[in-house]
């Protein structure tokens, strides 16, 4: 089919127009709605879903009757784009609408319109296939496009726009309209449906909370049975219902409730992990393992989303109490901190437990589809005692990987030592400022003495004293000022001598790691 299309394109390009059959097969080749995943981005640039629905109505307004409304939609999308995290379907919709608007207003020449349409089609297709292309292997664009439900003729048109003669304007206009129809069916209808369902009175949140509470009660009762707990049909039914809700719209609600005190982390501080050990209590793993395994199997995005949220929790604690309502039984600032520390320790303990589970022989595993690369990146970018504990657990679970991250762990330990010595990173700056102030004061005293010397010889001796002072080590500090002769430029991030530090080596082979 692809070869026939390319042949038709070549013949058509000889005549200067693409065949009509090349422009319309999208009417009959749209893939099933379930073949493409549009969800998964929970950080979005719009304020609320009502704003998203409003922009949808603006963008899909009639260009002939309401060009002002369409322009409002384009302006709003441009504002969203400046905030980042703009979903590719929204960008594609705005790009096609903008091309049609400029075509309708006759603001560009025919050649300029061809270029804009072609660039939009190329980026539209690339944006969908790139997310499905792996780093370890490559696949033809048409294969990747079929995986996300893109009709083949979009790929053929992209190929013509990239490598052949530009398609004609009539074909490009039809392609833009068909792309908007495809985006409407694959993305916008689903998102608007979610908006409408949220606008209507719904008991979804309450249903999820009730199901989780019922799960806990039934599971706790089962754990008290001897000799071993059994899964009841009622428990299986609850887990099935939670999986169905997660596959619809309730996945963020389920994870939020699991992370809320009373979920994966108990309300009582005595039932949590100890900050000293960060070991997950057996009672917690027994309680939640069946549900986590069930959701991991039934909902593809659950495992990575849960890991991501747990890493966010242990990496950034500034708004922890506000976001998770960690009021608990705390009555003073000290007790509040202890309550938060025990929460963070338990969250880190869950991550350590999940990491260890990925390397044991137990089947089924607690969570599916977990890769260490995602966890390592977050931990190294947000070093603290909790993320370091997770890194150490990964080192124990995978010794080969541990050799690669040993150098990073040494750097993190040195950062801790510096903070312990100076209090905070700000303490280092304060010491530097104090040293500089002391040196400036000494220089001022010597210069004042030089000015009072009547003899030129004595002035030269005093100037030598100043030069010597500038090169001497400052008392009580590791800083030393060099003169122009001894100083040489060195790029930031390089070791003296222009040597790039090798942080990927193990401590035993890294010459820059202190023994």
CORKAHU-V943672 format. One record per backbone hydrogen bond with DSSP energy under -1.0 kcal/mol. CO is the residue of the C=O (numbers start at 1). NH is the residue of the N-H. If there is no record, write none. Layout:
BEGIN
co->CO nh->NH
co->CO nh->NH
END
This chain:
BEGIN
co->1 nh->5
co->2 nh->6
co->3 nh->7
co->4 nh->8
co->5 nh->9
co->6 nh->10
co->7 nh->11
co->8 nh->12
co->9 nh->13
co->10 nh->14
co->12 nh->17
co->19 nh->22
co->20 nh->23
co->24 nh->27
co->25 nh->28
co->32 nh->35
co->33 nh->36
co->48 nh->52
co->49 nh->53
co->50 nh->54
co->51 nh->55
co->52 nh->56
co->53 nh->57
co->54 nh->58
co->55 nh->59
co->56 nh->60
co->58 nh->61
co->62 nh->66
co->66 nh->70
co->67 nh->71
co->68 nh->72
co->69 nh->73
co->70 nh->74
co->71 nh->75
co->72 nh->76
co->73 nh->77
co->74 nh->78
co->75 nh->79
co->76 nh->80
co->77 nh->81
co->78 nh->82
co->80 nh->83
co->87 nh->91
co->88 nh->92
co->89 nh->93
co->90 nh->94
co->91 nh->95
co->92 nh->96
co->93 nh->97
co->94 nh->98
co->95 nh->99
co->96 nh->100
co->97 nh->101
co->98 nh->102
co->99 nh->103
co->100 nh->104
co->101 nh->105
co->102 nh->107
co->109 nh->113
co->110 nh->114
co->111 nh->115
co->112 nh->116
co->113 nh->117
co->114 nh->118
co->115 nh->119
co->116 nh->120
co->117 nh->121
co->118 nh->122
co->119 nh->123
co->120 nh->124
co->121 nh->125
co->122 nh->126
co->123 nh->127
co->125 nh->129
co->126 nh->130
co->130 nh->133
co->140 nh->144
co->141 nh->145
co->142 nh->146
co->143 nh->147
co->144 nh->148
co->145 nh->150
co->151 nh->154
co->152 nh->156
co->153 nh->157
co->154 nh->158
co->155 nh->159
co->156 nh->160
co->157 nh->161
co->158 nh->162
co->159 nh->163
co->160 nh->164
co->168 nh->172
co->169 nh->173
co->170 nh->174
co->171 nh->175
co->172 nh->176
co->173 nh->177
co->174 nh->178
co->175 nh->179
co->176 nh->180
co->177 nh->181
co->178 nh->182
co->179 nh->183
co->180 nh->184
co->181 nh->185
co->182 nh->186
co->183 nh->187
co->183 nh->188
co->184 nh->189
co->187 nh->191
co->188 nh->192
co->189 nh->193
co->190 nh->194
co->191 nh->195
co->192 nh->196
co->193 nh->197
co->194 nh->198
co->195 nh->199
co->196 nh->200
co->203 nh->207
co->204 nh->208
co->205 nh->209
co->206 nh->210
co->207 nh->211
co->208 nh->212
co->209 nh->213
co->210 nh->214
co->211 nh->215
co->212 nh->216
co->213 nh->217
co->214 nh->218
co->215 nh->219
co->216 nh->220
co->217 nh->221
co->218 nh->222
co->219 nh->223
co->222 nh->225
co->232 nh->236
co->233 nh->237
co->234 nh->238
co->235 nh->239
co->236 nh->240
co->237 nh->241
co->238 nh->242
co->239 nh->243
co->240 nh->244
co->241 nh->245
co->242 nh->246
co->243 nh->247
co->245 nh->250
co->250 nh->254
co->251 nh->255
co->252 nh->256
co->253 nh->257
co->254 nh->258
co->255 nh->259
co->256 nh->260
co->258 nh->264
co->260 nh->263
co->265 nh->262
co->268 nh->271
co->269 nh->272
co->274 nh->278
co->281 nh->285
co->282 nh->286
co->283 nh->287
co->284 nh->288
co->285 nh->289
co->288 nh->292
co->289 nh->293
co->290 nh->294
co->291 nh->295
co->292 nh->296
co->293 nh->297
co->294 nh->298
co->295 nh->299
co->299 nh->302
co->301 nh->305
co->302 nh->306
co->303 nh->307
co->304 nh->308
co->305 nh->309
co->306 nh->310
co->307 nh->311
co->308 nh->312
co->309 nh->313
co->310 nh->314
co->311 nh->315
co->312 nh->316
co->317 nh->320
co->319 nh->323
co->320 nh->324
co->321 nh->326
co->325 nh->327
co->327 nh->330
co->332 nh->336
co->333 nh->337
co->334 nh->338
co->335 nh->339
co->336 nh->340
co->337 nh->341
co->338 nh->342
co->339 nh->343
co->340 nh->344
co->341 nh->345
co->342 nh->346
co->343 nh->347
co->344 nh->348
co->345 nh->349
co->346 nh->350
co->347 nh->351
co->348 nh->352
co->349 nh->353
co->350 nh->354
co->351 nh->355
co->352 nh->356
co->353 nh->357
co->354 nh->358
co->356 nh->359
co->372 nh->376
co->373 nh->377
co->374 nh->378
co->375 nh->379
co->376 nh->380
co->377 nh->381
co->384 nh->388
co->385 nh->389
co->386 nh->390
co->387 nh->391
co->388 nh->392
co->389 nh->393
co->390 nh->394
co->391 nh->395
co->392 nh->396
co->393 nh->397
co->394 nh->398
co->398 nh->402
co->399 nh->403
co->401 nh->405
co->405 nh->409
co->406 nh->410
co->407 nh->411
co->408 nh->412
co->409 nh->413
co->410 nh->414
co->411 nh->415
co->412 nh->416
co->413 nh->417
co->414 nh->418
co->415 nh->419
co->416 nh->420
co->417 nh->421
co->418 nh->422
co->419 nh->423
co->422 nh->424
co->425 nh->429
co->426 nh->430
co->427 nh->431
co->428 nh->432
co->429 nh->433
co->430 nh->434
co->431 nh->435
co->432 nh->436
co->433 nh->437
co->434 nh->438
co->435 nh->439
co->436 nh->440
co->437 nh->441
co->438 nh->442
co->439 nh->443
co->440 nh->444
co->441 nh->445
co->442 nh->446
co->443 nh->447
co->444 nh->448
co->445 nh->449
co->446 nh->450
co->447 nh->451
co->450 nh->453
co->455 nh->459
co->456 nh->460
co->457 nh->461
co->458 nh->462
co->459 nh->463
co->460 nh->464
co->461 nh->465
co->462 nh->466
co->463 nh->467
co->464 nh->468
co->465 nh->469
co->466 nh->470
co->467 nh->471
co->468 nh->472
co->474 nh->477
co->479 nh->474
co->483 nh->487
co->491 nh->494
co->495 nh->498
co->495 nh->499
co->499 nh->495
co->506 nh->509
co->506 nh->510
co->510 nh->513
END
